[in-house]
């Protein structure tokens, strides 16, 4: 948020609340505010923009690595892409034993890992950098802009629902409509007609629980990381607005630099680990679709 004077400075609560608000539009492209937890008439334009942009960048990087691949000594970029591809392929082999399925699932998992890593990595940019640039571009100091798509629950649940759809497709592809329909009512408690409703309910609960937990895990970690960066930014903000080398505010400025650096270094591990976990769960869930109960 752009603030010229201390008199205009927002409170800590206002600062965080502003940075946690999305650039929200409806289908008529009018600015709106989401009124309920589930509201399909509102979409977060900032999350859509940054996720699509980063997805395109990730696909381009992988394509560039494949296009420039040579049989000789690889360059650093090609070596990095090859190492990443081999890592994903090895993980896929351990979960999905159908070689034909891996031809699609392995590239899918690789894309998921790179895409989510790039979206997570947006958290390493200074909290106010891109929001301030957007505010200056549109000429509105109160404009909203969040740049970490994975800190948006709608993004992570959208990703997990996409994985669910892939799992359903493979269930039908591997087992057939009849085989999967029979599994829905016959597992996990047995093939007795009286147990069919209970079996079906358990299957539905399993699919819903896996999908929700898949998206919530990524969202929770990235939202918490984003919030910590905002709190650290507040330390520097208080120091800048009340600069006095002899006051306690000086130590807030020092704490801002130290805490920001330490948390950023630690956060590199978090964003990589969360991308890896989401990729592995994708492989595991798709692998389960190949197994018969």
N, C-alpha and C positions, 0 to 999 in steps of 0.2 A: 504494500500500500504506500502510495507516495505521500510523504508528509514533509512540509517545508519548515514548520515551526513547532516548537514544543507545545504551543497552545492548541495545535491541530492534532497532536499526537493521540492515537487511539489508546484505550486501555489494553491491558494484556488480553482480556477476554474478547474484546472487539477485534483485536488483531488476529487472534486464532480463529475466531468465528468467521471473519472475512476470508481467510485463507482456506478454510474448510468448505466454503460455499462454491458450488459448481456454476459454470456458465450454462444455465438451463434454458432450453427452448421447447416449444411445443411443435406440433406438425405444421402450424401456420408460420413457424419461425418467429414467434413472439416470445419475449422474455416472460418467464413464469417462475413460480416457486413450487417445489414439490410439497404437497400437503400430507401425503401418507407414505408409508414405507414402500408400498407397491403402487406405482402410478405409471402405467404404460403410455400415458398421453404426454409425458415429459421425458426428454432425453438430455443427457449431459454432453453438450456440444464439445467441451474441452476434452473430455475423456475419449470421445469418438475421434476427434481430430488427431490427438497425439497417438492413440493406439493404431490408427490406420497409417499414419506417417511412419511410425517406428516399425510397423509390420512390413511396410514397403522397403524401408532401409534394411531390415534384417534379411528379407528375400533377395534384395540386390547384392548384399555382401556375400551370401551363400552362392548366388549365381555367378558373381565375379570370381569367387574362389574356384568354382567348378570350371568356368570358362578358361581360366588361365592355368589350369592344372597341366603339368608336364610330367613326362616319365623320368626326367632327369632329377637333379638335386632341387627340391622344392624351395621356394622362397619362404620368408617368415609367415606371410599371410596364408599361403597355400598350406604350409605345415600346420598352422593353427587350425584351419578349416578341416584338414585331414584328421588331426588328433581329435577334434570335437566330433567329427562324423564317426570315427572308429569307436569312441567312447559310447556314443548313443547306440551304435550297432551292436556292440558287445552287451550292453544292458538289455537291448531288445531280444537278443538271442537267448538270454537267460530267462526271459519271461514268455516270449512267444516262439513256439517251436515250429510253427508253420512258416516255411521259408517264403512261400508265395505271399502271405499276409505281411511279412516284414518289408516287402518291397514298397508297400504304401505306408505302413505304420512307422518304420524307422525314419523316413524323411519327415513324416508328420511330427514325430517326437522331437527331431532336431529343430524343426521350425518353431515348435512350441517353446523349446528351451531358449533359443536365440531371441524370439519375440518377447517372452516374459522377462528375460534378462535385460533387454534394452528398455522396456517399460519400467522395470524396477530401478534401473540405473539413473532415471530422470530424478530420483530422489537425491542424488549426489550433487546436483546443481544448486547454487545458492537459492534459498527459499524465495527471495523477492526478485530474482533476476528476470525470468520470463514473465511472471505476472506484471512486473513494472513495465517491461517492454510492451506488453499488450495494452496496458493502460495508457501509455504514451501514444501508441499507434491509433487507438480509438478515441483518444482525447477525453477519457473518463477515468478519474482517479478512484472511482468506486466500482469499476468493472471487475468481474470475477474471472479467475483463471486458475485452474488446478492442472498441474502438468504431470502428475504421476497416475497413469490410468489404473494401475493395479491397487491403488489406495481407494478406488471407487468400487463399491460392492457390486454395482450393476455390471462392471467389466469382468470381474473375477467369476461371478455367477454365470455370465454369458459364456465365458470360456469353459466352465465346468459343464454347462448344459450342452455345449458343442461336443465335449468328450462323451457325454451320455448318449448323444445321437449316434456318434461313431460306434459306441458299444452296442447299441440296439441294432444298428445295421449289420455289425459282425455277428451278433447273435442269430439274426435271421439268415445271413449268408452262410454261416458255418453249419447251423443246425436245421435250417429250413423253417418255414412258418409253423408247420405241424410240430416239429421237434422242440422248438422254443416255446410254443404255446403249451405243450405238455409239461415242459420244465417249469413254467410259471405256476402251474397248479399242482405239480407233483413234488417239488422240492421246497423246503428241505426235509419235511416230516414224513414223506412216504407217499405211495401211490394209491391211497385209499380215498374214495370219493368224498367221504365225510370230512377229510382234512383239506380238500381243495380250497375252500375259502380262506382257511388259515394260511396255507402255503402261499396263495396269491397275495394275501395281505403282507406276509413276511417279505416276499419278493419286491413288492412296491416300496415297503419301508427301506429295504436295502438299497434300491436304486436312488431313492430320495436322499437317504442319509449320506451315501457316497458323493452324490452330486453337491449337496449343500456343504458338507465338510471340505470337499475339494476346493470349492470357491472361497469359503470362509477362512480357511487356513492362510491362503495367500493374502487375502484382504486384511486380515487381522494383523499380520506381521508388517505389511507395508504401511498400513494406516498408523500403527504405533510408531514406526520409524519416521514417518512424515511428521507426526506430532512432536517427537523428540527434537527434530531439526527446528521446528517452529519455536519450541521453548528455548533452545540454544540461541536462536536468532533474537529472541526477546532480550536475552542478556546483553547482546551487543547493542540492541536498540536503546535500552535504558542507559547504557554507558555513553552512547553518542548524543542522546537528548539531554543528558545531565553531566556533560564532561567536566570533570574536576580532578586533576591528578592527585589531589590530597584527600579526596573523598572515597567512600567505599565503592562508588561507581567504577573507579579505576580497576578494581579487582573483578568486577563484572565483565569488563572488556577483556581482561586477560583470560578469565574463565571461558568467555565466548570463543576465543581462539583455540584454547587448549581442548575444551570439551567438543567443539565442532570438529577439530582435526581427529581426535580419538574416535568419536562416534562415526565419522565418515570412513575411517579405515576399517572399523569393525563392521560397518554397514555394507562394505564390499563383500564380506563373507555372507551376510544375510541375504543380499539380493541374488547372489550366485546360488546359495543353498536353496532358497525358495523357488528359483527357476528349476533347479535340479529335482526338487521334491515334486513339483507340479508335473514335470516331465515323467518321472518315475511312476507316479500314481496313474498318469495317463496310460503308460505301458502296462501297468498291472491290471487296470480295469479292462483294457482291451484284451489282455491275455486271459482274464477270467471269462470273457465272452466266448473264447475258444474252448473252454473246458465244459464238460457235461457233468451235471450233478447226479 
